[in-house]
Amino acid sequence: MADGSAKQDKAPVARGPQKRGLERRRKLMDTALEIFETTPIEEVSYQEIAAAAEIPLPSCYHFYPGKVDLIRALAEDQTEVFNDEAFAPIDPDSVKSWEDVIEIWLERAVEYHQKSYARRQIFLGRHMPAEVRIDKQMREKGIASQLHALIGRHFAIPESEELDRIFFKAIEISTLMVSLDYMEKGQLDEESTQHARLAMLSYLRNFIPPVVQRA
């Protein structure tokens, strides 16, 4: 601590109405996610989600002014889950080049979406509102920085804002390939990973040499 005392700051604990509000927000998101696992998002009304969550609609409007706001919150929440899974530590002995790191990350990313119809709708669906798509692009800039850092833990690639932008574009390219595959087949499979890998690596090879030293 700055004052040198032994006392440590503690995170505030939600109590009473605040705690109840957080619990209801969580229940509303969990209920929406459960419904979206079986039903196209565009076919579900905000009123139906509120009824299924057993939360009065006026309270729902207090938490999220509308269905789009709820979806945006869900996307943010599910991105945290994605980051935990996609950026889990990689065994150094399992990678021989930076391209191996990309392949492992892509396999994890596709597997994350394969697990859930709701996730595929939110992140790959063609019916998402513009606000959700814009949010997604902003979060993918952060994902690009994390991917850059993940590779940097294994291989000595340069650290620069320019390379972050290159990784962002590479992620956008891979996302487009996966999205096109999903729209065409209604599902993701090994071919989806292959297409995304070919496109992403073909782009990145223009900026990163095939052989780089271990970090």
N, C-alpha and C positions, 0 to 999 in steps of 0.2 A: 504493500500500500504506500501511497505517496507520503502519508504522515508518519510512517515507520512503526505504527502500532501493530499489535498482534491480532487485532480484531479484523475479521474479513467481511467484506460485503456479501450479502445474501440476496438472491433473486427474490423479488416480491412474490408472495403466495396469494393466488386468487382465492377470495372467500365470499360467502354469501351470494348476493345477486350476480356478482362478477363471475364467480365459479359456475353458477347455473347457466349464465349466458354462454360461457365458453363450451360447456357441455352440450348445450342445444345447438350451437354452431357446428360442433363436431358431429352430432347426430344427424343434422341436416345434410352435411357433406357425405357422411357414410351411407345415408339412405339414398341420396342421389346416385352415388357410385354403384350401389347395389342395383338400383333400377336400370341404370345405363348398361349394366352387364347383360341385360336381356332385351332391352328395348332401344330402338334408335332415339337418340337425344332429341331430334326435332319432333318426335311424336309425343313427348312427355311435357306436360305443362308444369308450371311452378306450383300451381294449386295441388296437382297430383303428388308432387314431391312432399309438400307440406303435410298433406293428409297422411301419406305413408309414414312420415316421421312423427306424426301425432303432435305437431307443433302448430299453433294458431297462425294463420297466414299473416296477420299484422305483425307478429313477432318475427316471422321470416323476412318480411320487408325491412325490419329493423336491422337484422343481421346482414342480409344481402338484398339490395333494392330490387333485384330482378333475377331471372333465371340466368342471364348472361353473367351477372356478377358472381353467382354461385359457381358456374362453370369455370370462371377465371380463378376462383379460389381453389377449386378442385384441381385445376391444372398446376397451380403453384404447389399444392400439397403433393401431388403425384410426381412432380419434378424432383422433389426432395427424395422420394422413394427411389426414383430412377438414379439419382446421383449416388445414393448409398450402394446400389447394386452395380452400376456400370463402372464406378470408380473405386471399387474394392481393391485392396492391394493385389499385385500380380507377383507370382513367384519369379524371381530373376532368372532362375534356371529354365523357365518355360519360354523365354523369349531370346532370340538370337539377333534380332534387328528391330528397329523402330516400327517396321511394317507389322511385325508379330504383335506388338502392343495394339496397333490399330485394329488388327483382326480380332483380337480378344475383346476389345472394347465394343466392336460392332456386333459380335456374337451376343454379348451381354445385352446390348441395346435392343436387338431384334427379339431376344428371348423375353425381355421385359415387356414388350408390346404383345408378344404372342400369348402371354399369360392372361390377358384381360381384354375383352371386347370393349369395355368402357374406356380403357387407355387408348386403344386404337381409334376409337371415335374422337376422343378429345384431341389427340396429337396428330392423327393422320386423316381424319374424316374430312370430307369435302364440304360439309354443312356447317362448319364452325364459323361463328360470327367474326367479323374483322378484328374486334377487340381481342379475342382469344388468339388469333393468328399473330397479331402484333406483339402481344405478351410473349408468345412462344419464341418469336425471333429474338426478343430482348434476352430471354433466359438462355437461348442457345449461344449467345455471345459469352455468357459465363461458363457454359459447358465447354466451349472451345478453349477457354483459358485453362480449365481443369484438365482437358485432354492434352494440351500442350505440356502442362505440369506433370501429368502422369507419364508421358514419354520421357520427359526430362529427368525423372527419377531413375531411369534405366539407361538413357543414352544422352550424350553430350550434344544436344541440339541447341542452337542459339536461343536466347531469351530476348524477345522483342515484341513490341506492340504490332508490328507489321506481320510477324508470324502468327500472332493471335488472330489477326484478321484473316489470314490464309486458312487457319484451322476452322474459323467460323464459316468461311465459304465452303470448305470441304465437308463440314457437317451439313450445311444446307444442301449440297449436292447429294450426299448419302440419304438424307431425309426425303428428298424428291424421288430418288430411285425406289425407296421403300414405300412411299406413298403411292406411286404409280403402280407398283406391284400389288399393293393392297386394294386399290380401286379396281384393278383388272380382275383379281382373283378372289377378293373378299377375305383373304387370309394372308398370313406370312409364313414362309417356309425357308428351307436352306437356299433355294434359288434367290430369295429376297436378299439374304445376306451376301450371296455371291455378287449380285448386281451392284449392291451398295459398296462392297469392297473394291470391285474393279473400278468404279467411278471415283471413289474417294482416293484410292492409292494412285490412280493415273494422274489426278490433279496434284496431289502432294509431292509426287516424284519430280515435279518441275521446280520444287523449291528446297527439297531436302535430299542430300546425296544418299545413294543406296547403302553406303557403309559409313557409319559414324562410330566414334569411340564410346565405350561404356562410360557411364557417368561415374 
